[in-house]
Amino acid sequence: MSDFGLKGTVALVTGANGGIGSATVKALAEAGSTVIATDLPDHASIDGAAAYRSLDVTSEHAWSALAAEIRNTHGRLDILVNNAGISVTNSIAETSLAEFRKCMSINVESIFLGTQAMQNLLAESGKDRAGGSSIVNLSSVGGLRGAAYMATYCTSKGAVKLFTKSAAMEYAALKMPIRVNSVHPGGIDTNMMDTIYARYVEAGLFPDEETARKTVSAGHAMGRMGTPDEIAGGIVYLCTPAASFMTGAELVIDGGMTAH
Ligand SMILES: NC(=O)c1ccc[n+]([C@@H]2O[C@H](COP(=O)([O-])OP(=O)(O)OC[C@H]3O[C@@H](n4cnc5c(N)ncnc54)[C@H](O)[C@@H]3O)[C@@H](O)[C@H]2O)c1
């Protein structure tokens, strides 16, 4: 019988104060995991987390300090959810190099740094657990196809997709018990989407934010936006022993947006 439980595991979630991050913390905790929630220092603690730590995902030093702390406090790490991210909604002509680099740093370099800092702990913990340890990286439908005014964001999410597959291949080749998968949400009702609607209006693509929201909603075959809980469910599944044969996979959760 499939095992959908996470009892006895320790999980780390980045960007845990955001819409998808906070839903993921709660869902992992409900499945039995001890969850360390992290976000930028100016955020507060969140529901369901066993501990809350400041972690700027672009800081190599912060990642290695947190790895040492987790080793001392918990002695293991079974799950890493690389969720922190930002959007950039701008034409290529008007995007500055600094804006492009900031997006790459937060959305892509963070995943390299987090994977590197945590892989030893994950590999050790994965040895005594069915299905091994699990890294879940938040990509996007923007990592599967392009979109106007989203070149920077889509570039970053495409990179997340292929970093994920390469890490999955590498760990499998090295017989390290870490599965690595990416999740590709469609439009999900969070602060990030509100920022994107506002930018669409500023750029003159839509007359107002309500029209932008209706148009984006209609772009999903199901005709609506998704909820953070609908993404958290997929993330939790990838971390359970039930997903023991999944690595290097793209889990698309988009209400049918990319089905055609
Ligand atoms: N909302 C969507 O429609 C959607 C769709 C596809 C993919 N995603 C991806 O899902 C993830 C979560 O998005 P969300 O919609 O919950 O966004 P959100 O804006 O609600 O949350 C993002 C979180 O990341 C944190 N963050 C930003 N920079 C950080 C840094 N340097 N260090 C640590 N934390 C940092 C923010 O403080 C925030 O809490 C992102 O990677 C996003 O690209 C979202």
The ligand as a MOL file (V3000), in Angstrom:
LIG
                    3D

  0  0  0     0  0            999 V3000
M  V30 BEGIN CTAB
M  V30 COUNTS 44 48 0 0 0
M  V30 BEGIN ATOM
M  V30 1 N 1.6380 32.6610 -7.5800 0
M  V30 2 C 1.7680 32.0980 -8.7790 0
M  V30 3 O 0.8910 32.2430 -9.6440 0
M  V30 4 C 2.9790 31.2410 -9.0990 0
M  V30 5 C 2.9540 30.5380 -10.3070 0
M  V30 6 C 4.0500 29.7630 -10.6480 0
M  V30 7 C 5.1490 29.6800 -9.7960 0
M  V30 8 N 5.1420 30.3670 -8.6290 0 CHG=1
M  V30 9 C 6.3400 30.2560 -7.7940 0
M  V30 10 O 5.9810 29.7980 -6.4960 0
M  V30 11 C 6.8900 30.3440 -5.5280 0
M  V30 12 C 6.0940 31.0090 -4.4280 0
M  V30 13 O 5.3470 32.0750 -4.9930 0
M  V30 14 P 4.1190 32.7980 -4.2620 0
M  V30 15 O 3.0970 33.0080 -5.2970 0
M  V30 16 O 3.7650 32.1100 -3.0080 0 CHG=-1
M  V30 17 O 4.7910 34.2200 -3.9940 0
M  V30 18 P 4.7710 35.1730 -2.7160 0
M  V30 19 O 5.2140 36.4930 -3.1990 0
M  V30 20 O 3.4640 35.0570 -1.9930 0
M  V30 21 O 5.9050 34.5190 -1.7870 0
M  V30 22 C 7.2560 34.5450 -2.1140 0
M  V30 23 C 8.0520 34.5580 -0.8230 0
M  V30 24 O 9.4570 34.5360 -1.1720 0
M  V30 25 C 10.1150 35.3830 -0.2410 0
M  V30 26 N 11.3960 35.8530 -0.7430 0
M  V30 27 C 11.6390 36.7480 -1.7450 0
M  V30 28 N 12.9660 36.9850 -1.8550 0
M  V30 29 C 13.5640 36.2050 -0.9050 0
M  V30 30 C 14.9060 36.0140 -0.5180 0
M  V30 31 N 15.9220 36.6680 -1.1050 0
M  V30 32 N 15.1680 35.1460 0.4880 0
M  V30 33 C 14.1600 34.4820 1.0960 0
M  V30 34 N 12.8590 34.6320 0.7880 0
M  V30 35 C 12.5740 35.4920 -0.2120 0
M  V30 36 C 9.1380 36.5360 0.0010 0
M  V30 37 O 9.4440 37.2290 1.2000 0
M  V30 38 C 7.8010 35.8230 0.0310 0
M  V30 39 O 7.4040 35.4730 1.3300 0
M  V30 40 C 7.8250 31.2810 -6.3010 0
M  V30 41 O 9.0260 30.6250 -6.6140 0
M  V30 42 C 7.0310 31.5850 -7.5610 0
M  V30 43 O 7.8630 31.9690 -8.6360 0
M  V30 44 C 4.0890 31.1480 -8.2570 0
M  V30 END ATOM
M  V30 BEGIN BOND
M  V30 1 1 1 2
M  V30 2 2 2 3
M  V30 3 1 2 4
M  V30 4 1 4 5
M  V30 5 2 4 44
M  V30 6 2 5 6
M  V30 7 1 6 7
M  V30 8 2 7 8
M  V30 9 1 8 9
M  V30 10 1 8 44
M  V30 11 1 9 10
M  V30 12 1 9 42
M  V30 13 1 10 11
M  V30 14 1 11 12
M  V30 15 1 11 40
M  V30 16 1 12 13
M  V30 17 1 13 14
M  V30 18 2 14 15
M  V30 19 1 14 16
M  V30 20 1 14 17
M  V30 21 1 17 18
M  V30 22 2 18 19
M  V30 23 1 18 20
M  V30 24 1 18 21
M  V30 25 1 21 22
M  V30 26 1 22 23
M  V30 27 1 23 24
M  V30 28 1 23 38
M  V30 29 1 24 25
M  V30 30 1 25 26
M  V30 31 1 25 36
M  V30 32 1 26 27
M  V30 33 1 26 35
M  V30 34 2 27 28
M  V30 35 1 28 29
M  V30 36 1 29 30
M  V30 37 2 29 35
M  V30 38 1 30 31
M  V30 39 2 30 32
M  V30 40 1 32 33
M  V30 41 2 33 34
M  V30 42 1 34 35
M  V30 43 1 36 37
M  V30 44 1 36 38
M  V30 45 1 38 39
M  V30 46 1 40 41
M  V30 47 1 40 42
M  V30 48 1 42 43
M  V30 END BOND
M  V30 END CTAB
M  END
